[in-house]
Structures are given as C-alpha cells and as structure tokens.
Amino acid sequence: PQPGPPLFIDAKEFVERTLIMLRDHVARGARGLKALKELGLQYRDGAGRLIFCDDERLRPIWEEAGKLGVPVLIHQADPIGFFQPVTPENEHFDTLQKYPAWGFSDSTFPRFEEVQRHYKQLIQNHPRTTFLLPHMANWPENLDYVGQFLDDCPNAFIDFSARIDELGRQPYRTREFFIRHQDRIFFGTDMPASRGMYRFHFRFLETFDEHFMPPDYDGTFGRYRWHVHGIGLPPEVLKKIYHENALKLIPGLRADWNKIIRS
C-alpha cells in the first residue's frame, strides 16, 4: 500500500467538519464512530507527516464521541506478521502472497509496536470515551499484553473477529482469558455471513472439540494455517459475549433487543 492524498491540509477545518457530521449522524440514529487502520499507517497531513491516532489535533473528535455517548470502534495495526518480512518463515506467508496489499514490512510504514503504543495512549488520553478494539487489539498472540491493556484502560473493550486462528491454537490460555475478561469482550467475526462461519464460531466458543478447521479471513473453508481447538465457555460467559456486553456498549441496541424479544 502507498500513502494517498493527505487526510487534511487544515487540521482545524477537518476537525470542525467531522464534528458537525458526527453530531448530525448521531442525531439521525448513528450508534458509533469507526476509525479505519489507515489512521496510523497511511494517512498523512499536508506536510507529509504520518498521523497517529493519538495526534493532539484529533483530540476533539474522540472527546465529542464521549460527550455524545457513542463508542469509537477503532482498528489499529494488523497481525504482527503483516509487519514482518514476507518470507516462508513468516506464519502469514501464504496470506500475504494472496493479499500482498496487507503487508506493512516496508520501512515507509511504522513498526507494529509503535502503532500499539499510540493505540494505548489514545485510549488513556480519553477516559470518558468508550473504545471498541476489534481483533483482540490486534495482538492475540500476546494475551498477557492484551490483558494488561484492558487492566490499564477500563474504557476499552475487545472483540475476537478474524483472530480465532491465533486464539484456537492456545485454547487453555484463551479460555482463561475469556473467563477473566468476560465483561470486556463482545462477539465479532469480520467475515461474510454464512451458516458454516457461524457454526464454526459456536463450535469454538461452546465445545471442547479438538483439531478442527477454521475459516480463512474471507470466511471460506479449505485454506488454513493450522487446526484449532474449542474453549468450551460456561453458559453465563457465553451470554455476555454473544449479546449482553454489546447491549451495554452500543446505545439503542437494548431497545432493538427488547422489540425482538417481544415479537
């Protein structure tokens, strides 16, 4: 991937426009704000400088989301292997050959650890704003780190979308993590919806089945890096992860849920 046009030339004007749009969209029913991974990886200002997510010029946007009571879903970085040389030793080698645009090993991109540092700083800078971190904060290979992240940032919540490969190869540690942080995890897939995809997630979360095939990043089956193992979560934890945590985090979902239950 190559840097595109600047995200903004005039930061103040960009922020003012974003705030007007955010207020308008929330008033019309929007339930959150999403920031893409290009922020911190590719987006630059008018001077050509990379814009990290905790850039002080963007502070009013994250603060306004908190005032409006809507969460910020913010994707930062990607699997750590995407930042490493694309060689056969890279466990994502096949994926990066299939999707070369997913690679960030080039020196024009910041290092994975640097992006993570800005990610955590952003969330700590805005304690009154709720942040939703997809993909296990993009470091499921290091659950100790993710657990400490959650401990240090009580306003952060995570999903496990498209990261069950990494979680399913460490099922004992993952099960312990999910039970300990059961109030901070919500369901996510990041894959096209299909019966097989959902069945896989149910099997992973609800059973102790061993050595079964996960879907690829695009939700299809057949190409995989390794088999995974189920984590057999208790029913009370499953309820929180499947829907109860999301109902608390996203305004308006509770009313929709009540309508479904009554119908």
N, C-alpha and C positions, 0 to 999 in steps of 0.2 A: 504494500500500500504506500502511496505517496501523499504528502500533505496537499490538501486542496486550497481553495481560496481562504483568506482569513475568516475566522469566526466573526470578528468585528474589527473595525478600524477605530471607532469611537466607543470605548467601553461603557461610558455613562449612557450614551444613547441606546446601546444594545440592551443594557440592563433595564432601562426605563420601558422600552418596548416589550421586553419579556415580562416585566411586572404587570403591565396593562393586559397582556394576553393571558397571563396566569390567573389574574383576578376575574377576567371575563369568562374564561373557560370553567373555573371552579363555580362561578355563579350559575353557569348553564349546566352543571352536573358533573364536571370532571372530578375524579376522585383521587388524583395523584399527579405527580410530575415525574417524568422519566428523563434521565440523562444517559446518553449513549457512551460507549467506551472510547469513541473518538476524542472525547474530552480527556486530556491527559496523555493521549497517544499521538494525535494528529492535528487537532485544532490549534491554530496559532493566531496571534494578534497582528495588528497592522505592521508591526516592526519585525515580524517573523519569529517571535518568541513563542515557544510552546506554552499552552495554557493548561495548568494543572487544576484539578477540581477544587482545591482549596485556595485558589487565587483570590486575593482580597477584593478584586474588582467584582467578583461574582457573589460576594457575601450577601447583598440584599435579596438575591433570588432565593437562596436557601432559607434565609430568615423569614421571608414572606410566606413560603410554604408552611413553615411552622405556625405563623400567625393565622393562616387560613385553615389550619388543622388538617392538611393533606400530607401524606407521606411522600418522600422522594425515593423513587426506585432508581438506583444509580449503579451502572455496570462500570467497573474499573478493571484494567488489565485483562487477562485471559489465562488459560492454563500456563503454568510456569514453563512447560516445554515449548510453548509457542515463542518464547523469548530466547531459546537456546538454539545453537547451530542445527540446521536441518541435515542431520546425518543419520545413518542407520542406528546409531546408539541412542538417538532421541526416541522416547517411547511414543511420541506423536508423529513419527516419521511418515507413516502411511497417510495419516490425516493431512499433514502439511503438504504432501505430494498431491493429494486430491484437492485440497483447498490452499493453494500457495499464498493467497491474499491474507490468510490467517497468521502468517509468520511475522514476528517482530524482532528477529535476531539482528537485523541491520542496525548499525550504530546511529542511524538517524532517529531511532526510537529510544525512549528512556528505558532503563532497566526495570525488570519486574519489581524488585524490592523498592525502588524509588517510587513507582506508582502506588504501591501498597502503603508507603509511608505517607504520601499525600492523602490517600483514601482515609486512613485513620485520623489524620489531622483534621480533615474536613468535618468528620462526624463529631469529633471532640470540640471543634470550634462552634458547633451549633447544637447545644444540648436540648433545646426546646423544639427541635425539628426531628421527626421520625424518619429514619433512613432504612430502606429495604435493600439488602445486598444480595443480588442473585448469585447463583453458582458457588455457594458456600464462601462468599467473599473472594472467590477465585483462588483459594489455596486449600482445597480439600485434602491435598497430600500432606498437609501440616495441620492436623486438627488441634494440636496444642496451641498453635498460633491463633487459629480461629476462635478457640475457646477463650484465650486471653483477650482477644479483640472484643468479644461480647462482654466479658467481665469489665473491661475498661470503658466500654461505650454502651451504657444502658439504653440509649435511644436507637440502637442498631438491631436489626432482625435479618435473618437469612433464609434463603430457600436453597434447595439442592438440585435445581434444574440442570440437566445435562452434565452432572458430575457424579452420577451413580457408579460409573466405571471406577473412579478413584475410591469412592466410599465402599463399594461392594467387594473390594479386594482386602479391606481391613474391617471385616464385619464386627468383630468383638469391640474394637475401639470405636467404631461408628455407632454401635448400639448404645454404648456407654455415653457417648457424646449426645445423642438424640434424647436420651432419657434425662441427662443432666440439664440440657438446654431446651427442654420441651416447650417452654413458654416463649421461645425466641425463634422458632422455626416454623415456616409455613410452606405449604405444598406448591411446587412448581415443576414444570417439565421442560419448557423451551423446545418442544418438538411438535411437529404436526400431529393433531389428534387422530388416534386410531384405537381400535379395540385392543390390538396387540401391545401398543405402547402403554396404555393404562393397565392392562393385565400385568405387564412386567413390573410397573411401579407398585401395584398392590402386592405382587409376589415378593418383591424386595422388602417392602415395609412390614408385611404381615406374617411371613413364613420364615422358617429356618432352612428352606431349601438350599441345596448346595450346588455350585458349579453349573449355573445356567447362563444363557447368552443375554447380554444387554443389547439394547438397540444402538445404532450408530447415532451420531449427532443429528442427523436428519430424520430420525425416528424409524428408519428402516432396519430390518434384521438381515444378518448374513455376514457383514463385515464388523469385526470386533477385535479389541486388543487382548482381552483376556476374559475368562468367565468370572462371574460374581456370586456372592452368597447372601442369602436373606438375613435380616436383622431381627425379625420377629418381635416387633414392638408391642407393649401392653395396650389393651383397648383404650385406656384413658389417655395415653400419649398419642395414639392414632387420631382420636377425636380432635385434639388440639392441632395437630399438624394438618389434618385433612381440611378443617374448616374453622374451628373455633378461634385460632390465632388470627386468621385473616379477617374474621368478622370484627375483631377488636381493632385491627390496624387500619382498615380502609373504611372511611366514612361512607355511609349509605348501604354497605353490604348487609348489615344487620336487618334493615327494613326489607331488602330484597329477599333475604333468607326467610324471614317471617312470612312473607307472602307465599313463598314456595311451600313452606310447612303447612300453611292453612289451605292451600289449593288441593 
